[in-house]
Structure formats: C-alpha cells, structure tokens
C-alpha cells in the first residue's frame, strides 16, 4: 500500500452524495447513477494501492467515476449497433415486406421473370447508389449488399455505431425514394 493514506470507511459519508449528484447529471437515471457510484467505490477499493496522493481522495474517486460513466456510454452505444431498426417503406398495408431484401425473389426458386426482375432491381439499386453521397453509398453497400458486421464497418470507416445507424437510415430512406421513382 502507498504511503498516502486513504480511508474507505468514510467514503460513503464523505463522497457518496457528491458522486451521485455528479453522476445523475450525466446519466439521468437514478438506478444507473447508483450502480455507477457503487462500481466506483468497488474499483477504488480494488486499486487503493495505486493511489499516489497526487490529488485528493475525492478527485481520485471522481476520476474513477468519470471512467465508469464513459464505459457505461460506450456499452450503450456498442449495443445500439446490434439491433437494427426496421422501417416499413411500403405505403400500402397489404404488403408485409420491410426492406429490399424481402422484395427480391428466392434465389433457389427462380423463374425467367424472377431473374429479369432481379436484374432490373440490381440495375436500379446501383443507379440509385450513384446518386447517394459517397459515405452513405459506402455504408449502404457494406451493410446491406455485402452484409458486413457493424463493428467491421465502423472500424473500416472510423465511425461510431450510432453514426453508422444514422448514415444507414438516411441512405435507406434515399434509396427507397429513388427506387420508388425509378423502379416500382
């Protein structure tokens, strides 16, 4: 243990209200705030030997708490990319399909008409892709056509998962409008 004395027995009395108020202003959820403060105290107990005394106990606890809050938001944002939002682009209520993939014929049950429709759809998709801004087109191709995972796309394009979902939503909206005008 370092020469700098810290007293975990007094942390709750001295710092819990301050840490809680600090946290609730950043996460706006009482339960999450309480959990983060508790995690902070636990992490501080585990790393007491690392306390160098270069700051006050409270400042040290706040720095641990800040990392806990950042980790909390990272976890939330990484989970956002795992559940794709489905949007119904159909204006008629009788159609069940949500997106282009569901409008393309089954590749194992092709007729000449299906093949022709798929070729036409493919041409229309690529024409519409050419009209999108480059980043939207890249994200659309990677996610929808190539079927790459969110994490792979984010790493390759150096964007966050939430940014990816904004871009893909805009691209799909633009593609739906373009296809509505040029293919349906």
C-alpha positions in Angstrom: 0.0 0.0 0.0 1.3 3.5 -0.7 2.4 6.0 1.9 -0.6 8.1 1.1 -3.4 7.4 3.5 -6.9 6.9 2.2 -9.8 5.8 4.3 -12.5 3.8 2.5 -14.5 3.6 5.7 -15.5 7.2 5.3 -16.1 7.3 1.5 -19.8 6.8 1.7 -20.3 9.5 4.3 -17.9 12.0 2.7 -18.4 11.4 -1.1 -21.5 9.3 -2.0 -23.9 12.3 -2.3 -21.4 14.3 -4.3 -20.6 11.4 -6.6 -24.3 10.6 -7.0 -25.2 14.2 -7.9 -22.3 14.3 -10.3 -23.4 11.0 -12.0 -27.2 11.7 -12.1 -26.5 15.0 -14.0 -24.7 12.9 -16.7 -26.8 9.7 -16.9 -30.3 10.9 -15.9 -31.3 7.6 -14.4 -31.3 7.0 -10.6 -30.6 3.3 -10.7 -27.8 3.6 -13.2 -26.3 6.5 -11.2 -26.4 4.5 -8.0 -24.8 1.5 -9.8 -22.0 3.6 -11.2 -21.2 5.2 -7.8 -21.2 1.7 -6.3 -18.9 0.4 -9.1 -16.7 3.4 -8.5 -16.3 2.6 -4.8 -15.6 -1.1 -5.6 -13.0 -0.2 -8.3 -11.4 2.3 -5.8 -11.2 -0.5 -3.2 -9.5 -2.8 -5.7 -7.0 -0.1 -6.7 -6.2 1.5 -3.4 -2.6 0.5 -3.7 -2.4 2.7 -6.9 -3.4 5.9 -5.1 -0.3 8.1 -5.2 -1.7 11.0 -3.2 -1.1 13.4 -6.1 -4.7 14.5 -5.7 -7.3 14.5 -3.0 -9.3 11.3 -2.3 -12.4 13.0 -3.8 -10.6 13.9 -7.0 -9.3 10.4 -7.3 -12.7 8.9 -6.9 -14.2 11.3 -9.4 -11.6 10.3 -12.0 -12.6 6.7 -11.5 -16.3 7.6 -11.7 -15.7 9.5 -15.0 -14.2 6.4 -16.5 -17.2 4.3 -15.3 -19.5 6.8 -16.9 -17.6 6.7 -20.2 -17.6 2.9 -20.1 -21.4 3.0 -19.5 -22.0 5.1 -22.6 -19.6 3.0 -24.7 -21.5 -0.1 -23.7 -24.8 1.6 -24.6 -23.5 2.8 -28.0 -21.9 -0.6 -28.8 -25.3 -2.3 -28.2 -27.1 0.1 -30.4 -25.4 -1.3 -33.4 -26.5 -4.8 -32.6 -30.2 -4.2 -33.1 -31.1 -3.0 -36.5 -34.1 -0.7 -36.7 -36.6 -1.9 -39.3 -38.5 0.7 -41.2 -41.6 -0.1 -43.3 -41.1 1.7 -46.7 -44.4 0.5 -48.1 -47.3 2.8 -48.3 -49.9 0.0 -48.8 -50.9 -2.0 -45.8 -51.2 -5.3 -47.7 -47.5 -5.7 -48.2 -45.6 -7.4 -45.5 -42.0 -6.7 -46.6 -39.9 -4.3 -44.6 -36.9 -3.8 -46.9 -35.4 -4.6 -50.3 -34.1 -8.0 -49.4 -37.6 -9.2 -48.8 -38.8 -8.0 -52.3 -36.1 -10.0 -54.2 -37.1 -13.4 -55.3 -35.8 -16.5 -53.6 -32.5 -17.4 -55.4 -33.4 -21.1 -55.2 -36.8 -20.7 -56.8 -36.1 -18.7 -59.9 -38.1 -18.3 -63.0 -37.2 -16.3 -66.0 -39.4 -13.5 -64.8 -37.7 -13.5 -61.4 -34.3 -13.4 -63.0 -35.3 -10.4 -65.1 -36.9 -8.6 -62.2 -33.8 -9.2 -60.1 -31.5 -7.9 -62.9 -33.7 -4.8 -63.2 -33.8 -4.3 -59.5 -30.0 -4.6 -59.3 -29.5 -2.0 -62.1 -32.0 0.3 -60.3 -30.2 -0.1 -57.0 -26.8 0.7 -58.5 -28.2 3.7 -60.3 -29.7 5.0 -57.0 -26.5 4.3 -55.2 -24.6 6.6 -57.6 -27.0 9.4 -56.5 -26.1 9.0 -52.8 -23.3 10.9 -51.1 -20.1 8.7 -51.1 -20.2 7.9 -47.3 -23.9 6.9 -47.5 -23.3 4.8 -50.5 -20.2 3.1 -48.9 -22.1 2.3 -45.7 -25.2 1.0 -47.6 -23.0 -1.3 -49.8 -21.1 -2.6 -46.8 -24.1 -3.2 -44.6 -26.9 -4.1 -46.9 -25.2 -5.6 -50.0 -22.0 -7.1 -48.6 -23.6 -7.9 -45.2 -20.7 -6.8 -43.1 -21.0 -6.6 -39.3 -21.5 -3.2 -37.7 -18.1 -3.4 -35.9 -16.2 -4.1 -39.1 -17.8 -1.2 -40.9 -17.2 1.2 -38.0 -13.6 0.2 -37.8 -13.0 0.5 -41.6 -14.7 3.9 -41.9 -13.6 5.2 -38.5 -17.2 6.0 -37.3 -19.2 5.1 -34.2 -22.1 2.6 -34.3 -24.6 5.3 -33.6 -23.2 7.3 -36.5 -23.4 4.2 -38.8 -27.1 3.8 -38.0 -27.8 7.5 -38.8 -26.0 7.1 -42.1 -27.7 3.8 -43.0 -31.1 5.2 -42.1 -30.5 8.2 -44.4 -29.2 6.0 -47.2 -32.1 3.6 -46.9 -34.6 6.4 -46.9 -33.0 8.0 -50.0 -32.7 4.6 -51.7 -36.4 3.8 -51.0 -37.4 7.2 -52.5 -35.1 6.7 -55.6 -36.4 3.2 -56.2 -40.0 4.2 -55.8 -39.4 6.8 -58.5 -37.3 4.7 -60.8 -38.2 1.0 -60.4 -41.7 0.4 -58.9 
